[in-house]
Amino acid sequence: MSLDRADLLLLELLQKDGRATVQSLSEAIHLSARATLNRVRRLEKDGIIQGYRALIARHAHGGLISVFAEVALKDQRQANIQRFERRMAHAPEVVACYVISGRYDYLVRMACPDIEHYHRLINAWLDDASLGVEKIVTNIELQTIKEFAGFPLPR
């Protein structure tokens, strides 16, 4: 699907404010409210817009710590990869998990109530032979400079 200038502007506006009204969006892209709504629905239907979320301040849920873990698996057999990825997808502490290139296989971002909780979590991963985790390198976030707020869009 090709995106025109109005689509790109709509996406940019919705990334900044997912609750923007159709009226305000239509004024910003200089189209009627009906045409704007049709575009938004098409972008949703085509999977370009994948959903809408509320971003909650970290302090609102008890001051969670943010931890980045680089994880290396012992081997690359498909069964091990699938088992590890299923575990990551279902762990409530895991807020993002990426397959990466380099010395490690995954970069996992977690939100934990404290370092002890994180330590118990990674020890469970290391102790579970079925996951095949060889090594975990931990990086604790000290300060957020810029949080993800949407993808850059072409102009």
Secondary structure as GFF3:
##gff-version 3
##sequence-region A 1 155
A	DSSP	alpha_helix	5	16	.	.	.	ID=ss1
A	DSSP	alpha_helix	22	29	.	.	.	ID=ss2
A	DSSP	alpha_helix	33	45	.	.	.	ID=ss3
A	DSSP	three_ten_helix	58	61	.	.	.	ID=ss4
A	DSSP	beta_strand	65	73	.	.	.	ID=ss5
A	DSSP	alpha_helix	78	90	.	.	.	ID=ss6
A	DSSP	beta_strand	94	99	.	.	.	ID=ss7
A	DSSP	beta_strand	106	112	.	.	.	ID=ss8
A	DSSP	alpha_helix	115	127	.	.	.	ID=ss9
A	DSSP	three_ten_helix	129	131	.	.	.	ID=ss10
A	DSSP	beta_strand	133	140	.	.	.	ID=ss11
###
